[in-house]
Amino acid sequence: MPTSTREELPEEVLEKLLVEQPLIKVRLDTRKFGKAVTVIDGLPNDKDLLKQLAKFFKVKLATGGTFREEEGRIELQGDQRQKVKQLLIEQLGVNPENIIVM
């Protein structure tokens, strides 16, 4: 049985993400006072998956963030677009053709 450390995702999460092969959109949004927010859209609308992915990104990128279950997205503080794309490809095994960075 795989162990889940602070920086690793359980195998079930990786399998679920890879089986569905979603088209993931990574974009930059601005909040009030001009604060930049990286938004990751197109993830499966599963509370546990979103929660674990949000925690993974927050630990790896050393930033704050949250997930929106009803919209199936993760929001991270700051402009993290290229780093998120790199993590999706290298750590999570997502096909680069399924990631759109805007």
N, CA, C and O of each residue as an XYZ file, in Angstrom:
408
protein
N       0.841     -1.185      0.000
C       0.000      0.000      0.000
C       0.880      1.240      0.000
O       1.770      1.348      0.843
N       0.661      2.191     -0.927
C       1.513      3.370     -0.993
C       1.284      4.272      0.212
O       0.163      4.443      0.693
N       2.373      4.832      0.671
C       2.258      5.770      1.779
C       2.189      7.177      1.233
O       2.808      7.497      0.218
N       1.443      8.001      1.906
C       1.288      9.380      1.463
C       2.121     10.282      2.357
O       1.822     10.437      3.541
N       3.157     10.872      1.798
C       3.948     11.827      2.556
C       3.425     13.211      2.274
O       2.444     13.392      1.552
N       4.080     14.162      2.840
C       3.614     15.528      2.701
C       3.709     16.040      1.265
O       2.955     16.930      0.873
N       4.631     15.481      0.481
C       4.852     15.995     -0.868
C       4.378     15.041     -1.968
O       4.510     15.358     -3.150
N       3.834     13.888     -1.603
C       3.417     12.923     -2.608
C       1.905     12.746     -2.588
O       1.253     12.919     -1.558
N       1.372     12.401     -3.742
C      -0.055     12.112     -3.849
C      -0.266     10.610     -3.820
O       0.571      9.863     -4.328
N      -1.361     10.150     -3.239
C      -1.668      8.715     -3.257
C      -1.868      8.216     -4.688
O      -2.268      8.973     -5.573
N      -1.589      6.952     -4.897
C      -1.722      6.354     -6.225
C      -3.138      6.474     -6.784
O      -3.314      6.642     -7.990
N      -4.161      6.389     -5.907
C      -5.546      6.485     -6.379
C      -5.818      7.834     -7.047
O      -6.547      7.914     -8.035
N      -5.221      8.890     -6.493
C      -5.415     10.229     -7.044
C      -4.773     10.323     -8.417
O      -5.377     10.842     -9.357
N      -3.549      9.823     -8.534
C      -2.859      9.856     -9.824
C      -3.608      9.043    -10.871
O      -3.745      9.475    -12.016
N      -4.091      7.868    -10.481
C      -4.827      7.025    -11.425
C      -6.099      7.719    -11.898
O      -6.418      7.698    -13.086
N      -6.817      8.330    -10.971
C      -8.065      9.006    -11.328
C      -7.808     10.162    -12.295
O      -8.564     10.371    -13.244
N      -6.731     10.908    -12.044
C      -6.388     12.040    -12.904
C      -5.977     11.562    -14.290
O      -6.362     12.161    -15.294
N      -5.196     10.485    -14.350
C      -4.703      9.998    -15.639
C      -5.763      9.248    -16.426
O      -5.746      9.274    -17.657
N      -6.689      8.578    -15.741
C      -7.742      7.837    -16.435
C      -8.678      8.794    -17.161
O      -9.080      8.532    -18.294
N      -9.021      9.888    -16.519
C      -9.973     10.824    -17.122
C      -9.339     11.683    -18.210
O     -10.052     12.157    -19.095
N      -8.021     11.903    -18.176
C      -7.305     12.713    -19.157
C      -8.049     14.015    -19.494
O      -8.404     14.241    -20.651
N      -8.282     14.858    -18.500
C      -9.014     16.095    -18.758
C      -8.170     17.118    -19.515
O      -6.941     17.056    -19.495
N      -8.840     18.061    -20.184
C      -8.174     19.196    -20.796
C      -8.045     20.252    -19.698
O      -9.043     20.831    -19.271
N      -6.836     20.496    -19.252
C      -6.591     21.377    -18.114
C      -6.162     22.748    -18.612
O      -5.230     22.871    -19.407
N      -6.854     23.779    -18.133
C      -6.528     25.165    -18.500
C      -5.909     25.849    -17.294
O      -6.488     25.861    -16.208
N      -4.726     26.420    -17.494
C      -4.032     27.154    -16.441
C      -3.989     28.605    -16.879
O      -3.387     28.936    -17.901
N      -4.630     29.474    -16.100
C      -4.711     30.882    -16.508
C      -4.436     31.802    -15.332
O      -4.489     31.391    -14.173
N      -4.141     33.049    -15.653
C      -3.884     34.063    -14.640
C      -5.097     34.963    -14.524
O      -5.643     35.428    -15.525
N      -5.506     35.201    -13.302
C      -6.638     36.074    -13.012
C      -6.138     37.132    -12.037
O      -5.143     36.920    -11.343
N      -6.814     38.250    -11.984
C      -6.448     39.266    -10.997
C      -7.624     39.520    -10.074
O      -8.770     39.622    -10.512
N      -7.324     39.618     -8.813
C      -8.324     39.907     -7.790
C      -8.234     41.384     -7.433
O      -7.488     42.147     -8.045
N      -9.007     41.762     -6.435
C      -8.981     43.168     -6.047
C      -7.582     43.556     -5.581
O      -6.815     42.720     -5.104
N      -7.276     44.800     -5.724
C      -5.969     45.382     -5.420
C      -4.875     44.855     -6.336
O      -3.693     44.959     -6.007
N      -5.251     44.287     -7.486
C      -4.285     43.844     -8.487
C      -3.517     42.577     -8.133
O      -2.480     42.300     -8.736
N      -3.999     41.817     -7.184
C      -3.310     40.579     -6.790
C      -3.498     39.509     -7.866
O      -4.610     39.284     -8.344
N      -2.401     38.857     -8.239
C      -2.440     37.803     -9.258
C      -2.853     36.478     -8.623
O      -2.433     36.143     -7.515
N      -3.689     35.732     -9.351
C      -4.143     34.414     -8.906
C      -4.051     33.463    -10.093
O      -4.572     33.754    -11.169
N      -3.391     32.333     -9.896
C      -3.324     31.297    -10.922
C      -4.522     30.378    -10.738
O      -4.742     29.847     -9.649
N      -5.296     30.189    -11.804
C      -6.499     29.363    -11.751
C      -6.281     28.130    -12.629
O      -5.903     28.244    -13.795
N      -6.524     26.954    -12.054
C      -6.397     25.691    -12.775
C      -7.804     25.147    -12.972
O      -8.438     24.697    -12.018
N      -8.296     25.189    -14.214
C      -9.642     24.737    -14.565
C      -9.587     23.407    -15.295
O      -8.542     23.009    -15.808
N     -10.729     22.723    -15.337
C     -10.855     21.514    -16.137
C     -10.512     20.243    -15.393
O     -10.433     19.176    -16.001
N     -10.306     20.334    -14.094
C     -10.024     19.136    -13.304
C     -11.326     18.401    -13.007
O     -12.393     19.015    -13.020
N     -11.259     17.105    -12.740
C     -12.477     16.370    -12.375
C     -13.131     16.990    -11.142
O     -12.444     17.413    -10.213
N     -14.439     17.040    -11.141
C     -15.187     17.689    -10.058
C     -15.392     16.707     -8.899
O     -16.508     16.266     -8.625
N     -14.299     16.383     -8.238
C     -14.301     15.433     -7.120
C     -13.636     16.129     -5.935
O     -12.472     16.522     -6.014
N     -14.377     16.281     -4.837
C     -13.887     17.046     -3.688
C     -12.557     16.511     -3.159
O     -11.631     17.286     -2.917
N     -12.455     15.199     -2.977
C     -11.226     14.632     -2.426
C     -10.040     14.844     -3.365
O      -8.944     15.180     -2.916
N     -10.255     14.649     -4.660
C      -9.191     14.844     -5.641
C      -8.733     16.298     -5.644
O      -7.534     16.571     -5.600
N      -9.685     17.235     -5.695
C      -9.331     18.655     -5.710
C      -8.593     19.061     -4.438
O      -7.633     19.830     -4.489
N      -9.039     18.547     -3.312
C      -8.409     18.881     -2.030
C      -6.960     18.399     -2.003
O      -6.065     19.133     -1.582
N      -6.731     17.164     -2.454
C      -5.371     16.625     -2.441
C      -4.476     17.308     -3.473
O      -3.298     17.547     -3.208
N      -5.022     17.623     -4.639
C      -4.229     18.337     -5.647
C      -3.884     19.743     -5.176
O      -2.762     20.207     -5.378
N      -4.844     20.429     -4.547
C      -4.579     21.776     -4.040
C      -3.471     21.736     -2.994
O      -2.577     22.582     -3.006
N      -3.523     20.773     -2.104
C      -2.490     20.640     -1.077
C      -1.141     20.350     -1.725
O      -0.128     20.922     -1.323
N      -1.117     19.471     -2.719
C       0.112     19.138     -3.436
C       0.737     20.385     -4.052
O       1.930     20.632     -3.877
N      -0.064     21.174     -4.774
C       0.455     22.383     -5.420
C       0.930     23.399     -4.387
O       1.972     24.028     -4.574
N       0.185     23.566     -3.310
C       0.559     24.541     -2.284
C       1.883     24.174     -1.619
O       2.699     25.052     -1.337
N       2.100     22.889     -1.369
C       3.355     22.456     -0.760
C       4.512     22.614     -1.745
O       5.558     23.161     -1.397
N       4.323     22.136     -2.966
C       5.395     22.183     -3.966
C       5.780     23.614     -4.360
O       6.950     23.897     -4.614
N       4.791     24.513     -4.409
C       5.050     25.882     -4.850
C       5.225     26.854     -3.693
O       5.489     28.036     -3.915
N       5.083     26.379     -2.476
C       5.224     27.217     -1.277
C       4.366     28.477     -1.381
O       4.851     29.598     -1.228
N       3.093     28.258     -1.643
C       2.166     29.380     -1.794
C       0.826     29.013     -1.170
O       0.573     27.854     -0.841
N      -0.019     30.011     -1.015
C      -1.361     29.772     -0.510
C      -2.302     29.442     -1.651
O      -1.980     29.665     -2.817
N      -3.454     28.917     -1.315
C      -4.423     28.602     -2.351
C      -5.622     27.887     -1.777
O      -5.696     27.612     -0.580
N      -6.566     27.588     -2.665
C      -7.792     26.909     -2.274
C      -8.345     26.161     -3.475
O      -7.833     26.282     -4.588
N      -9.399     25.384     -3.236
C     -10.088     24.713     -4.338
C     -11.561     25.072     -4.283
O     -12.114     25.307     -3.209
N     -12.187     25.111     -5.442
C     -13.619     25.398     -5.567
C     -14.294     24.143     -6.093
O     -14.219     23.836     -7.283
N     -14.948     23.427     -5.204
C     -15.556     22.145     -5.577
C     -16.638     22.317     -6.630
O     -16.696     21.556     -7.595
N     -17.503     23.322     -6.446
C     -18.620     23.483     -7.367
C     -18.166     23.843     -8.782
O     -18.887     23.587     -9.747
N     -16.988     24.428     -8.910
C     -16.495     24.823    -10.233
C     -15.393     23.904    -10.747
O     -14.976     24.024    -11.899
N     -14.920     22.996     -9.913
C     -13.871     22.067    -10.320
C     -12.572     22.761    -10.645
O     -11.953     22.480    -11.672
N     -12.150     23.669     -9.777
C     -10.912     24.390    -10.054
C     -10.109     24.636     -8.786
O     -10.624     24.568     -7.670
N      -8.827     24.926     -8.998
C      -7.903     25.242     -7.915
C      -7.387     26.650     -8.158
O      -7.084     27.018     -9.292
N      -7.287     27.438     -7.091
C      -6.755     28.799     -7.172
C      -5.506     28.886     -6.302
O      -5.522     28.488     -5.137
N      -4.426     29.410     -6.876
C      -3.164     29.569     -6.169
C      -2.738     31.036     -6.194
O      -2.947     31.733     -7.187
N      -2.148     31.492     -5.114
C      -1.709     32.886     -5.046
C      -0.496     33.092     -5.949
O       0.402     32.251     -6.000
N      -0.480     34.219     -6.659
C       0.653     34.581     -7.500
C       0.578     33.977     -8.896
O      -0.310     33.183     -9.206
N       1.540     34.378     -9.730
C       1.627     33.868    -11.100
C       2.454     32.583    -11.084
O       3.684     32.632    -11.080
N       1.792     31.463    -11.076
C       2.440     30.150    -10.981
C       2.210     29.313    -12.242
O       2.382     28.094    -12.208
N       1.825     29.944    -13.347
C       1.392     29.180    -14.524
C       2.422     28.187    -15.043
O       2.106     27.011    -15.228
N       3.647     28.641    -15.280
C       4.661     27.742    -15.849
C       5.076     26.663    -14.865
O       5.341     25.529    -15.263
N       5.135     27.005    -13.588
C       5.496     26.012    -12.571
C       4.408     24.948    -12.447
O       4.707     23.766    -12.275
N       3.142     25.369    -12.535
C       2.033     24.416    -12.473
C       2.094     23.474    -13.673
O       1.923     22.264    -13.519
N       2.334     24.013    -14.852
C       2.428     23.167    -16.047
C       3.549     22.153    -15.896
O       3.376     20.978    -16.219
N       4.695     22.601    -15.407
C       5.838     21.710    -15.207
C       5.502     20.602    -14.200
O       5.846     19.442    -14.427
N       4.834     20.945    -13.094
C       4.450     19.930    -12.106
C       3.432     18.943    -12.672
O       3.514     17.742    -12.415
N       2.469     19.456    -13.446
C       1.468     18.578    -14.053
C       2.121     17.539    -14.956
O       1.726     16.373    -14.960
N       3.118     17.966    -15.717
C       3.784     17.066    -16.657
C       4.739     16.120    -15.938
O       4.659     14.904    -16.112
N       5.646     16.678    -15.128
C       6.715     15.877    -14.535
C       6.267     15.051    -13.328
O       6.636     13.882    -13.217
N       5.491     15.629    -12.437
C       5.124     14.933    -11.205
C       3.842     14.116    -11.342
O       3.726     13.036    -10.763
N       2.877     14.634    -12.113
C       1.578     13.971    -12.195
C       1.380     13.172    -13.482
O       0.411     12.420    -13.592
N       2.279     13.320    -14.454
C       2.215     12.521    -15.662
C       1.124     12.910    -16.639
O       0.694     12.084    -17.444
N       0.667     14.158    -16.585
C      -0.358     14.620    -17.517
C       0.292     14.890    -18.873
O       1.388     15.444    -18.945
N      -0.385     14.497    -19.933
C       0.109     14.719    -21.292
C       0.189     16.225    -21.565
O      -0.792     16.933    -21.339
N       1.330     16.731    -22.044
C       1.473     18.175    -22.314
C       0.440     18.713    -23.310
O       0.119     19.901    -23.284
N      -0.082     17.845    -24.188
C      -1.086     18.289    -25.156
C      -2.423     18.584    -24.496
O      -3.273     19.253    -25.083
N      -2.616     18.082    -23.262
C      -3.864     18.297    -22.537
C      -3.793     19.497    -21.604
O      -4.699     19.699    -20.796
N      -2.737     20.294    -21.700
C      -2.587     21.462    -20.835
C      -2.517     22.708    -21.709
O      -1.706     22.799    -22.631
N      -3.390     23.668    -21.393
C      -3.388     24.950    -22.091
C      -3.039     26.031    -21.076
O      -3.724     26.185    -20.065
N      -1.973     26.776    -21.346
C      -1.559     27.872    -20.468
C      -1.967     29.172    -21.139
O      -1.566     29.448    -22.270
N      -2.763     29.970    -20.441
C      -3.238     31.236    -20.997
C      -2.672     32.402    -20.211
O      -2.958     33.556    -20.528
